[in-house]
């Protein structure tokens, strides 16, 4: 056996119709085979036969390396995060032969590029997201080592206000603040631009009821 038109190579683990050859990482190569007949001079078939046609081209490759500098950060949109990382070492693959995959505990998986966005994250609960490279060379796929980063997604907060009762000189109403996954501070002001009369930090919904005199007005500010 030889590299097409070139040097003879050592063939290991030989059987009647196959053998194993060590490939050089990143080298595209094809091979030719020829056979040698046993000495049989009376039949005129002693010696080496002709080289075969070239085989399909193959390339030596190893699994890709891990991504570098992995950073996963919430975007502020429900259940979403941005993923940034440096490319893996190709180890014989071409850039077009490498894809990047992610996994969120709970069964959410997919492909992603650096600077891309992933979804399926719960708001207000930290998750460790894994990212790794997969190369496909010569029709065979290989995974690189995984890297992981924690992320806590959140969405836009909202406030619900409902009128409860109207009294002489005052109105009572209730409000609920929905943080949607991110701790936040909020205050209730006795009048626009006035001093706050209370504040709280909350991850879960926070509710309260206030009584407002008709001579004053109140605003809910975040």
PAKOLKOL-710197 format. One record per residue: y, z, x of N, C-alpha, C in turn. Coordinates in steps of 0.02 Angstrom, whole numbers, plus 32768, in hexadecimal, padded with zeros to 4 digits. Atoms other than C-alpha are relative to their C-alpha. Example, Ala and Ser with C-alpha at 12.3 -4.5 7.8 and 13.67 -1.06 7.14 Angstrom:
% PAKOLKOL-710197
7FC58000802D7F1F81868267803C8000802D7FC57FFD7FD67FCB816582AC803780257FD9
//
This chain:
% PAKOLKOL-710197
7FC48000802A800080008000803E8000802C7FC280027FDA80AF7FDB803B803B7FFC7FD07FC3800E802481627FDC800180087FB57FFE7FFE8048800981847F2E7FBF80217FDE803C7FE780257FC781977EBC8056800E802A803D7FEE7FD37FC981A37F5380C87FC68024801F80307FD97FD981447FDE811C7FC7801A7FD5803A7FE380218098801E80F1800C804B7FF57FF67FB98010809980C9809C7FBC80217FF6803E7FDA80088016815180967FF4800F7FB780137FF580457FBB815E7FF27FD1803C7FFD80267FC280027F7A820D7FC77FDF80087FBB80257FF2803E7F0382517F437FE67FBF7FE18016804180177EB381A67F357FC380047FD2803B800B802A7E3C81747EAA7FF17FB68003801180467FFF7DEF80CC7E83803B7FD37FEE7FC8802B80167E91808E7E348043802380017FBF7FDF7FFC7F1D81097E5C8006802A803F7FF27FD27FC97F6E81737EE18046801C7FF87FBF7FDF8004800681E17EFE80297FF1803F7FD480117FC8809B81B17F6B803E802C7FFC7FC27FD97FFC812C821F7FA3803B7FD07FFE7FC5802A800781D381D37F6E803C802380217FC27FE67FE3827B81E77FC4803380087FC87FD17FF3803682FB82387F51803A7FCF80027FC8802E8006837981B87F157FF17FB98015801280437FE8831C81207F5B7FDC7FD97FC98022802E802E82EF808F7EE67FCE7FD88029803380227FD8824C80437F207FC87FE67FD2803C8019802181B97FD97EE67FC97FF98034803980007FD2810C7FC67F327FD37FC47FF580338034800380867F477F587FBE801D801980427FE87FEE7FCC7F607F697FD47FC58015803380317FEF7F427EFF7FBE7FBF8025801080417FE17FF47E897F1F7FD67FDD7FE0803C802780197FC77E107F0A80657FB77FFE7FED80478008800E7D627EC6804C7FD6801A803A802E7FEC7FCC7CD17F0E80AA7FE67FC18024801980387FD97C887EA181317FC77FDD7FDB8032802880247C277E1880D6800A7FB780147FEE80427FE67C397D7F81447FD97FC77FE080268036801E7BAD7D1D80EF801F7FE77FC07FDD8014803D7C187D1A805180477FE8800D7FBD80167FEE7CB87CF480AE8037802A7FE27FCD7FD5801F7D147D888064800E803E802A7FF37FC97FD37D2C7DF580FC804B8007800C7FBB7FF47FED7DD87E47811B802E800F7FC47FCD7FED80327E7B7E6A80BC80107FC87FD07FE8803080327EB17E16801C804B7FFA80037FB8800B80037F607DDE7FEE8022803D7FE07FD97FCB80207FE97E597FBF800B7FEF7FB67FF38009804880007E727F0580497FF27FF37FBA80048015809F7E4E7EA4801E804780027FDE7FBF7FFC81207ED97EAE7FF780277FC080027FD3803B810F7F6E7E3A804580077FE27FBF7FEF801C81997FAA7DC88025802D80317FD77FD77FD382297FFC7E24800180487FE77FFC7FB9800F822580BA7E2A8031802080317FD07FDD7FD5829D813A7E747FEB80498007800F7FBA7FF5827D81E27EC38037802D7FE57FCF7FD2801D82D382727E687FE280457FF880127FBB800D82CE832E7E54802780187FC37FD97FE580388309839A7DC28049800A80147FB97FF77FEF83C883A17DBA80108049800E7FEB7FBC7FF28423843A7DF88021801F7FC37FDD7FDF8037847884BB7D8880497FEB7FFD7FB9800C8005852784A17D458025803680277FD87FCF7FDC85B284F97DA3803E80127FD77FC27FEB801F8648855D7D6780007FFF7FB5800580028049860B856C7CB4803180307FDF7FD17FD78026869285AB7C3D7FFE7FEA7FB78003800E8047868085B67B808033802C7FDD7FC97FDB801E871985EA7B1B800A7FEB7FB77FF480118046874185F37A60803C7FD27FF87FC9802D800D87B1856C7A1A8030801A7FCC7FD87FE8803787F585D279897FEE7FDF7FBE801A801F803D87998564790C7FBC801F7FF1803D7FDD8015870985AD78A87FC27FE980268040800C7FE1866A85BA790F7FFF7FCF80397FFD80337FCC86A68547799A8016801E80437FEC7FEC7FBD86BA85577A5680047FC3802D7FFA80367FCE86EE84E77AE77FD58011803C802D7FF77FC7867384CF7B76801A7FD9803C7FEA80217FC286AD84A97C287FD080128038802D7FF47FC8863F84967CC280067FC78032800480347FCD862984387D647FBC7FDE7FFD803E8028800585A683AE7D6F7FC9801D802C803A7FEC7FD984F783D57DAD7FF57FD1803B8018802C7FCB84B283927E507FCE7FCF7FE1802980338022845E82ED7E1E7FB97FFE801C80427FFE7FE083CC82FB7E997FD77FC17FF380238040800783A082437E8F800F7FDB7FC07FEF8020804083D882207DDD80457FE080067FBD801C8006846E81B57DB0802680277FCA7FDA7FDB803484FD82017D497FEC7FEC7FB980128017804384C981967CB47FBB801A7FEA80437FE88010841A81E37CBC7FFE804B7FF57FFD7FB78007845682977CAA802780127FC07FDE7FE5803B848382EF7C078001804C80067FF97FB77FFE84BB83A37BEC7FF2801C7FBB80187FE2803F846F84137B68801880487FFC7FED7FBA800A849F84BA7B1C7FD280207FCC802A7FDA802E844385417ABD8025803F7FEB7FE37FC3801C848B85C87A4A7FC680277FE280367FD9801E841386567A2080017FFB7FB480058009804883D5863C79707FEB7FB97FEE801B8042800E839D8588798380307FC780007FCF80367FFE843E8524799680007FE18045800380237FC1842A84A17A1F80227FBC7FF97FE280428002847C83FD7A4F80137FEA80467FE780197FC084CB83967AD9804C800980017FB87FF37FF9857A83B17B1E80177FE280427FE180157FC285EF836B7BA28035803480127FCC7FD07FEB866A83D27C0980417FF17FDC7FC480088028870683EF7BA17FF27FF37FB78012800C804586A583D37B017FFD80407FD780017FC8802F869684437A697FBB80067FE1803F7FF2802285FB84957A21800E802A7FC27FFA7FD9803D85E484E279747FC280297FF4803A7FD88012856A8552791B8002804880187FF97FBA7FE885AD85F679648016802C7FC67FE77FD2803385C5868F78F68044801C80137FC07FE27FF2867786CF78E87FF8804B80097FFD7FB87FF68693877C792F7FC2801F801E803D7FE67FE285EB878D79877FF27FDA8041800980207FBF85D0876C7A407FBB7FDF8006803E80237FF2854B86ED7A7180007FE780488009801B7FBD850786BB7B1B7FE67FB87FF9801180478008850585FC7B1F7FE87FE48044801D801E7FC3849685A37B9F80107FB680047FF280477FF484C084FA7BEC7FD67FE9803B8028801A7FC98450848E7C5A7FFF7FB47FFE800480497FFA843883DC7C977FB97FE87FF880418021800683A883677C6D80087FB9801C7FFF80447FE6838882CA7CD47FC27FDA7FE98039802B8013831982397C9F7FFD7FC58030800880337FCC82DC81CD7D2F7FB87FE67FFC8042801F8004824A81527D2B7FDC80137FBF801E7FEF8040822F81827C757FE980487FFA80147FBA8001821182397CA1803E802D80017FC77FD28004828682C87C747FF28041802580067FC07FDC82A783657CDA803E802A7FF27FCA7FD2800F831183FD7CB180168026803F7FE57FD67FCC838484577D2A800280487FEA7FFA7FB98011839D85147D30803B800A7FD07FCD7FF180328404855F7CA380358030801B7FCA7FD17FF484AB85B77CB0801A80157FBB7FEB7FE6804184F686227C258044802380057FC17FDC8006859D86697BEC8006801C7FB97FF87FE0804185CC86DE7B5D80407FE67FDE7FC680168026864286A87AD3800080237FBC7FF87FE18041868686FA7A3580307FD47FD77FD6802F802686C4867779BA802680247FC87FD97FE5803887488697793680257FC67FDE7FD98032802487AB863978B38044801C7FED7FBE7FEA80168858864578667FFA803B7FCF80017FC8802E887C86EA780F80237FED7FBF7FDF800C804088B486F1775A800F80437FDE7FEC7FC480268903876D76E27FFA7FF17FB680058006804888D88783762B802B80377FE07FD57FD08024895B87D875BB7FF47FF77FB5800A80048049893988037505802D80347FDE7FD47FD3802689B0885174857FD4802D7FD580297FD18025896988ED7437802580177FC17FDD7FE7803B89EC893973C5804B7FFD800A7FB880027FFF8AA4892E7399801A803D7FD97FE57FC3801C8B0089D07379804C7FFB7FFB7FB77FFE80048BB389FF7351801C800D80467FE17FF77FBF8C1289E673F37FD17FF4803A802D800B7FC88B7889BC745A7FC77FD37FEB803C802980098AE2894A74707FCC8016803280377FEF7FD28A3A897C74B97FD57FC1800B802D80387FF189D088F975127FD280138039802F7FF57FC9893D88F475877FFD7FC2802D800980387FD28920888A76207FC2800B802A80397FFE7FD3888B8861768E800D7FCF80397FFA802A7FC588978820773F7FBA7FEB80178040801A7FEA880687B0777680077FE680487FF680147FBA880387AB78367FD77FC380158029803B7FF28777872778397FE77FFE804780237FFF7FC08725876078D880288017803C7FD77FEC7FC687B7879779468029803E7FEE7FD67FC5800E88068844794F804A7FEC7FFE7FB8800F800488BD883D791B8025803D7FE67FD37FCC8019894F88AF78F6802B7FE37FC87FD38017803489B388A378578029803B7FE87FD37FCB80188A448904780C80197FED7FBB7FE0800A80408A8E8918775F8048801880077FBA7FEF7FF98B4B89157764801F80117FBD7FE17FED803F8BB2896C76DF80307FCA7FE57FD5803780158C2788D576DA80027FCE80397FFF80327FCB8C3B8833773A80298017803C7FDD7FEC7FC38C69885D77EE8004804B80097FFB7FB77FFB8C55891977D07FCD801D802E80307FDE7FD68BF0899B782C7FBC80037FDE80437FFE801C8B35899F78157FEF80467FE880157FBE80188AE68A2B77B27FB6800B800980477FF67FF28A358A1577F07FE47FC68027802280357FDB89C189B278617FB78013800A80477FF37FF4890989A078857FE37FC78028802780337FDD888F894278F37FBE7FFB7FDC803D8007802687F988F9789C7FDC7FC080128029803B7FFB8769888178B47FE87FEC7FBB8015800D8045872C88927802803E80017FD27FC8800180308798887E7766801E80467FFA7FDC7FC1800B881C8905774E802A7FFA7FC17FDD800380408865892E76A3802A803E7FF57FD67FC7801188ED899E765C80277FEE7FC07FD5800A803B895A89B575C180438021800E7FBD7FE67FF48A1689CD75CA80287FFD7FBE7FD37FFE80398A9E89F7754C80457FEC80187FC0801B7FEA8B408994755C803380097FC97FCA7FFA80308BE289C4750580237FBD7FF87FE08040800C8C3C893274B580437FFA80227FC080047FDC8CD9896175137FF67FE78047801080187FBC8C81893375B67FCC7FC97FFB803680317FFC8C0B88AB75EC7FD6800E803E802D7FF57FC78B7888AC76637FE27FBD80168023803A7FE78B26882C76D17FC58017802B803B7FF27FD78A7E8828772780047FD2803C7FF880287FC38A8E87F077DB7FC6800D802E80387FF87FD18A0887D3785C801C80008047
//
